[in-house]
Amino acid sequence: MNILVVDDEQDMQLLFEQRFRKEIREKQMRFAFANSGEEALAYMREHHHEAVLILSDINMPGMSGLDLLQHIKQKYDSPPPVVMMVTAYGDEENYNQAMTLGANDFLTKPLDFALLKDKLNLQLHD
């Protein structure tokens, strides 16, 4: 499964590579990283439909994760990638807006990596 992680926090790539070391080594999951919504869209243009799952932070400078979600769900309709939103602010407004825009899931920071692995494994076997 190819996963695109979109987050402006620089340490997220290292964190994912550590937490998913076994899955990466066994080639169950492959991660790509973008530091902004704009970078994520550029990646998706260059690697058309390689990312089957997108894990995006909501609060980023420039294009927010919600703007990115809206763009992805409008533009990529065959098939739309699964998009999970991540935020440090698990408030009802962000949750409702994300779900209205078509998010497949909503997670809060700090990430519970055991829960995330379970959710990714469910997607993997869908």
N, C-alpha and C positions, 0 to 999 in steps of 0.2 A: 504494500500500500504506500503510495506517495502522499506525503503530508507537507503542506506549506504552512509554516509557523510565521505569523505576522505580529511583530512586537517591537516597539522602539527601545526596549531595555536590552542593552548589549549582552548581558550575561545569560539571556534565555537560550541561546544556541548551545553554550557549554552545558547548561543545566539539562537540556533535552538529550544531548549526546551522552551525558553521564547516566541519566535515568533510563534511557532506552538502549544502552550499550548492547545488551544481549539481542534485542530485536533487530538492531541495525546490523550487528555481526552476522546474524542468521538470515539477513536479507528479507525479514518479514515486513519491515518498515523502512522507508527512505524519507529523510527529512530535507527540506529546503527552507531557507530562512530569508525573510524580507524585513527591513527595519521600518517600513512605512506602507500605507495603503497604496501609494503611487508605485512603490517598488514591487508590491505584490501583483498589481495589474500588469506591470512590465514583464514580470516572470510568467504570468499566465499567457500573455501574448506570445512570448518566445517558446513556451513549453505547452502548447495548446492541449488542454485536458490531461496533462500529466498529473497534476495535483487532483486527487480524488477527494481529499479532505483538507479543509482550510481551518486552521485554528488561529483566530484573530483577536488581538487585544482591542478593546473599544476606544480607550483614551490614548490617542497618539497625536503628535503635532501634524498639522496639514490635514490630510484626509483621515477622518475618524474611522474606526472599525465599522460603525454603523453605515457610513457612506460607502465603504468598501463592500459591505454585505449587500446593500441595495444595488450597487453596480453589478456585482457578480450575479445576483439572482435575476436581474433584468437582462443581462447580456449573454450569460452562459446557460442556455436552456436545453442543451442536448448533450449529455445530461447535466443538470446543474450540480456542481460539486457540493458535497456535504460541508456546511459551515458551522463551526462551533465558536461561539463568542466567549471571550475571557475578559473579566474586569475585576479591578480591585474594589469597585463600587457595585455590590450586588443589590442595588436598589430596584424597586418595582418599576420605575420609569424606564431604566435601561433595559430591564428584562422584557417588559411589554413591547418596547420599541423594537428590540432585536427579534422577538417572536413574530411581530406584525410584518417585519421586513423579510421573514422567511428563514431565520436561524434554525438550525436543527437541534442545537443544544446551547446551554448557557452555563458557564463555569465561573467561579470566583477565585481570585488570588488571595492568599498564596495557593497555588495549584495543588490539589491532592492527586499526586501522580498515580497512586494505586487506583483511584476512581477513574482517572483519565485513561489509564491502560485498559481497564474494563470496558470503557465506552469505545475506545479505538478497536479493541478486539471484537466487540459486537458489530462494528461497522465492517471490519475485515471479513467477517463470516456472514454478512448479509447477502 
